[in-house]
Amino acid sequence: MTMIRNARLVPLAPGEVAPDQPLDVLVEGGSVTAVGTALDRPAGVEEIDAAGRWIAPGLWDQHVHLAQWTLASQRLDLAFARSPEDATRMVAERVAEYPELPVIGWGHRSGGWERDVTVSELDAVSGDTPVVLISGDGHHAWLNTIALMHLAMPVRDSVVREAEWFAAYARLSTLVGDDGTSPEAYRRTLDHAATMGVVGIVDFEFSGGVPEWQHRWANGCDLLSIRMATYADTLEDIIGRGLRTGDALPGCDDRLTMGPLKIISDGSLNTRTAWCCQPYADAHRLEYPCGQPNLSGAELRTLLARAHASGLEIATHAIGDAAVAEALASYADTGARGSIEHAQLVGRDDVREMARLGIRASIQPAHLLDDRDLTEKIWGDRSARSFAFRWMLDDGVELAMGSDAPVSPLDPWLAVSSAVHRSADERVAWHPEHALTPREALAASVDGQPMVRVGSRGDLVLLDADPLADLGDSAKTGAALRDMSVALTLVAGATVHSAL
């Protein structure tokens, strides 16, 4: 139980108006039980003086690959590699420094490089050291021959893409071990997330599912709320356990719950496998000029129907506009509920259909910072339909924001800032007609919670600055949001972070 004194409420929903004066907020039994002035403090309740800071619902990251994000700090950072030569030079340096350790790299974006890479050029700088370089979108990996053989994949001279890579990723621990994903490592990740005001995460990791999370929860990872997704290959296990979306996992409290079925229906922009209605600008380089679906329409509908009938929501990854349209048609045909994950390129009518069906748009605004230049290069004027948040919000689509960590950092303030000011550098905002206001972006980050009131969850953040402050232009406002300082984070009324 916690009493927070002298806190300013942050209005989020349209039409909400915050009181002029700071108020007291009492949290008992995991929810807010009183909001007002000079509240009586029940015996034994901890009291915290907010000193005029701003109080808001806690932040959620609605799309995280938690094991991969936990491992990211241990990997070779290739985000600044601008060519295959840059990447191989960095690999050679790592091999020279640690010749007996496998090299696992993350973050290169070869979609902007002038040529395709080869396994043989990676072999030339790595010798007998296994090398696995995972692209920044997570949809392909560049491996050397010894790594291909270790992970039981056919030897080839090209990268490994999409479904073949996703299956191989699950075997990566046989090469590098799993020390980086121990409960202790996860707990460090969760502790850091709490410092940014994160109270909950939807975990889309490829994993062992229920037993792994039960083990972590019992060994110190019971800090934040977690919704655990499943994939097609573990769907029948989840159904067999009788788990429905929202159910607490057996042996755990109601902060660790069953999430959605995750379906990866197409690829990505960087890998040029996102399924589009028109060809890519450099289609002459591609086996599939428009990208391609990972599942047929019948396969997609079968999965949606099976999950829906078993009480599971569905989170359908769809980046290209053709993939978005097919996913929405599948939701309509099956009556399934859930979200489109990413919805990076959309048609105007498809946004309206998303609203009609009540399908959420699970968006990752920080992706637009990385994808801006490549989108202009290979999608051209379709960039006007990319990251179309304003269309979605104006048409009544529910927005749920996240990071897709490690594709972007697990940082809700980076996501909010990116939605408000669509630029990462000195350039003007990219398609500012689709920008959100700070209130709209924050509202999309709090899992549907309104301004703090009686009955609100006891998942709260105390901020050192007003997150809705208008600083005159989007660049200044975005910068202030990016640097937001979190003084206190509560989950179910318990302090999980304090800088007071």
N, C-alpha and C positions, 0 to 999 in steps of 0.2 A: 504494500500500500504506500502511495506517495501523494503528498500535497505539494503542488507547484504554485508558488505565490507570484503575483505581479507579472503575469505573462500577457502579451498582446496576441489576440487571435488572428489567424491568417484566413481570410475568406477565399473560398475556392470555387464553389458552384456559382453559375450565373445568378445574379440578383442577391447573392449573400453580401451582407454588410457587417463588418466587424465593429464591435463596440469601440468607442473612442478611448476608454480608459483600460488599463491593464486589469486582468481578472485573476482569480485563483481557480485552479483546476485540481480536483480530487480524483485519484485513480484507486479503485478498490476492486479486488477480484478480477483483474484483467480488463476492466473497462472504466470509462469515466462516469462517475456517479454524481458529481456536482460541479457546476461552473458558476462563479459569482464573485461578489466582493466580500472581503473579510469573512470568508468561510471558517467555521469552527473546525479545528483539526482533531480528528478522533485520536484517542490514546494509542500510542505505539506507531503512529504513522510518521514516516520520514518527511521532513519539510525541506523544500528547496526554494530559494529566492531567485526567481528568474531575472529580477532587476530590470524589468521592462523589455526583455528579449521577446522574440516572436515564437509562438508555439503553433505547430502544425501537425497533421497526421504524419506518421513515419513513412519513409520512402520504400518502394518496392522496385526491384529489378526483375522485370517479367520475362527475361530471356538470358540465362547464364549457362555456360558449360563449366560447371564448378571445378571439376577435376582439371580440365585443361587450363582454366584461369589460375588455379593453385600451382600448377606446374610451370606456368609461363615465366615466372621469375628465374627459373633454373635453365631456361632455354637460350640459345643463341639468338639475339634480337636482330632480325634481318629487315626491320621496317625501313631502314635507310638505304637498302640496296637498290640502286637505280638501274642495274643491268645484271646479266648473268655473271659478268666478270667481277662485279662488286661482291656478289654472293659467294663465288668460288674463292675469292681472296679472303673473305671473312672465315670461310670454312677452313682454308689452309692455315690461317693463323690460330684457329681454335685447335686443330689437330696437332699443330706444332707445340702448343701450350699444354694440351692434355692428350697425349697420343694414345693412352689406353682407355679413354672414355668415349662412348658413342657420342656423336654430335646430333642433337635434336634442335633444329632451328624453327623459328616461328616469325611470320609477319611479312615476308616478301610479297610484293604485288606485281607479279609478272605480266599481268594484263596490260601494263603500260610499257613493257619492254619491247624492243624492236624486233626481237626474234624469239623463237622457241628454244627451250633449253634441252640438253641431252644428258643422259646418264653417263656417257663416256667422259664428258668434261668434268663431271663431279668425281668420277673414279680417278681422274688424273691428279687431283689434289688431295685425295683422301686415303690412298693406299688401302690398308686392311681395316681401317676404322669405319664402322657403320655410320652412315649419314642419312638423316631423314629431315628434310626441310619442308615444313608445313606452310602452305600459303596463308596469307593474312585473312582470307575468307574461310579457311578451313575446308575447302572443297577439293583441293588436290594437294599432292605432296611430290616433291622431287627427291628421289632416293638414289643412292649409289647401288652398285650391283650387289655388294655384300649385304646391304640392308634389305634389298629385295629378296635375296635368298633366305635370310634369317626370318623374314616375315612370311615366308612360303608363298611368294608371288612370282609369276613368270618373269624371267629376265627380259627387259626391253630397253629401248634407248629413249623413252619418253616418260612423262610424268604419269602418276597414278591418280585417277579422277573418280569423283562421285562415289557410287555404291562400293566399288572395289576398294577405295581408300577408307571409307567409313568402316568396312569390315576389317581392314588391316589395322586401323587405329586401335581397335579393341585388343590387338595382340602386341601393342607397343611395349607393354610392361615386361614382356619376355625379353626385350632388348635392354631396357633401362631400369627395370625393377619398379616397385611401387612406393618407395619411401616418400616420394613427393606428394602422395595422396593418402598418407596416413591420417588418422583422426587429428593428430597434433598439427599437421600441415593444414588441414581443412580449418581447424579452429583459428589458426593465425589469419587465414583469409577472412573468416567470418568476423573476427575481432576488428580487422581493418575496415571491412564494410560498415560496421557499426559506427566507426568514427565519422563516416560521411552521412549518417542518418538513415542508413538502410536497416529496415526492420524485417524484410522478407525477400525471398528469392524463389523464382521458379527455376528448378534445376533440370536442364535438358541434356545432361551428360549421358553418353553411352556408358552404361555401367551394369553392375550385377543386380541392380534394382533394390528390392525391398530389404534383403538381408544386409547389404552393404550400408544402407542408411540406418537400419536398426542398430548395427554395430557402431557406426559413427555417433549416433544420438546417445548411446549408452556410454560413450567414451569422450564426452566433453564437447560435442558439436551441437548441443541443445541451446544455442545462444539466440538465433533468429528463427523466424518462421520459414519453413521450407515446404514447397510443393514439388513433389518428385514426379517427373514425367516418365513415361514408358515409350518404347518403340515397338514396331511391328513384331520383331523377333521375340519380345518378352510379353506381348499383349496377352497371350493365352495364359501365361503364368499369373498375371494380374487378375484376369477374369476368374481363374481357378481359385484364387485367394478371396474372391468375393469383394474386391476393392472397387469402389466407385469414386469418381472425382469428389474431393472434399472429405473423404473418410480419413480418420487418423490411422497411421500405420500401426499394426498390432504391437503392443508393448510400449507405445510412445504416446505423448500427450497430443492435444489437438493443434499444436504448432507444427507438427510434422505430418503432412497429409498427402494423399494421393492427388496428383495433378492430372494433366491430359495425356492422351496418346499423341506423340509427335510423329508427323509424316513429312518427309522431305520430298516434295513433289517435283521440284526442279533443282537446278544448280545455282550458280552465282554469276554476277557480273564479271568479276576478275577472271574466272575460269572460262567465261563465255559459254556457260551451260545453262544460264537462266533462260527459260523458254519464253520466247517473244513472238508477237504476231507478225513482225517484220524482221528481215535479216539484219544482222550486225553490219556496221559500216565496213568492217574488214572480213566480211563473210568468205572471201576467197581463201582465207587461211584456215577455215573451219570445216570439219567433217559435217557438222550440223549448222548450217548458216543462220538458223533462228534459235540456236540452242535446242534443248530437247527435254521432254518430261522424263522423270525417273520411273513413273508408273503409268500404265494405261488408264484410261477413264474408268474401265471396269474394275481394275485393281484398286483404284482410289476409292470408288464407291463401296466396294466390298469391305475395305478397312473402316471407312466411316460408319457404315451400317452396323458392323460387328461391334465397334466400340460404343456407338450410340445406344444400341440395344442393351449393352452391359453397364450403362450408367456413367460412361466416360465422356468428357469433353474431348475435342480434337483440336490440336494446334497444327495447322498445315503450313509448312514452309512453302511460300510462293513468292518469287522475286520478279520474274518476268510477267508481262501483262497477259500473255496466253495462259500461264500457270495460274494467275489470279482468277481469270475468267473460268477456267476449268474447275478450280477448287470451289468457287462459289456455286457453280452448277451442281457439283457433287453434294455440297451442303443442302441445296434446294431439293435435290432428288431424294436425299436420305432423311432429311429432317434433323440432321446432326447439328450440334451446337459447338461453339468454340471460337477460334480465331484464325485469321490469316497472319502468319509470322512474316514480317518484313514488308510485304506489299510495296516493294520498292518502285516498280513501274506499273501504273494502273491506267485503265481506261476510265473516262468520265462516267459512263453508264455503269461500269462495274462498281464504282464507289457508291452509287445510288443503290445498287443491288445489295452491297454489303450492309448498308443501313437498313434496307427493307427486311433482310434476313436476320438482323440483329447479330451479325458476326463482328467480333472485335477486330481492330487493327492493332496488332502487337508490333510496335515500331521502334527503331533504334536510330534516333536522330544523329548520333555521332558518326554513323556510317557515311552520311552525306559529305562529311569533311574529307574522308579518304577517297570517296568515289566521284567527287565532283569532276575532276579533269578527265577521268576515264569515261565517265558517262557522256560528256560532251564529245569525246573522241569516237566512241563506238555506238552510241545511241543517238547522237546528233540532237535534232530538235525535239526528240522524245524526252529530253531533260526537263521540259516543261510539265511532264507528267510523272516526274520522279520525286519521291518523298513528298507526295502531294497532301500534306497534313491539313492544309486549309480546306481543301475539298472535303476531306473526310469529316472534319469537325463540323463544317457548315451543313453537311448533309445528314448529320446525326449519327455518325459512326462513333462508337466508343473507342477511345484511344487508350492503350496501355503501353507505357514506355519501358525500355530496358536497354541493355548494352550489347548483348550477344558476346559477352566476354568469353574468350580473349580476343575476339575480332576487334572490339573496342574495349577500353578499360571499364572495369566494374566501377563506375563513378556516375551516380545519378545527376550530379550537378553539371558534368560534361554533357550529358544527354539533354538536360533542361536548357543549358546555354546554347547548344547546337540547334535546338528547335526554335529558339528565340532569334538568334543571330546566325544565319546559315553561312558562316565563313570561319576558316581557321587561321586566316592570315590577313594581310592588309587589304585584300580585295573586298569589294562590296559584297553584301549578302547575295547568295546564289538563289535565284528565283524567290525573292522576298515575299512574293504574293502568297507563298505557302507557309510563311512563318507563323508561329504561335505567339501569343502574349505570355508573359511570365505566369499569369494566373492559369491560363489554359495548359501550359506545359507542366506546371506543378500539379494541377488537378489530374493530369494523365499519369502521374508518378506515385500516387498514394493509394492505389488499389481501390479506387472508387469511394474513398472516405470523404465526407464533407468537412467543413470547418468544425473544429473541436467543439463538442457539445455533450450533454448528458446522453449516454448510450454509445458514444464513440468507443472504438477499441482503445485499450491502454497502450497502443503502439504510437509513441509520440516523439517529436524532435523539437528541441529548443535551439533557435537560430540566433546568431549574433547580429544579423542584419535583416532588414525587411526584404523578403524575397520578391515582393511585388513592387518594389521601388521603381519609379520611372526616371531614368537618368538622362532622358532627352533623345537618345538614339540607340538603336539595337546593338551596336558594337559595344558601347559602354555598359549597357544593361547586361549583355551576354558575358562580358568580362567579370562583372560583379557577381553574377550567378556562378560562373566557373570557379570563383575563389570563395564561395560561401563557406563560412565557418560554422561548424555544428558544436554547440556547447554541451548538449545532453541528448542521449537516445534512450528511450524506454521501450521495452518489449513486454507486453502483458503487464505493464506497470512496474517492471523490474529494470533497474539501471544496467544497461549493457555498454554504455560509454559515457564518460563525464570528463569535460575539460574545465569544469567550474572550480 
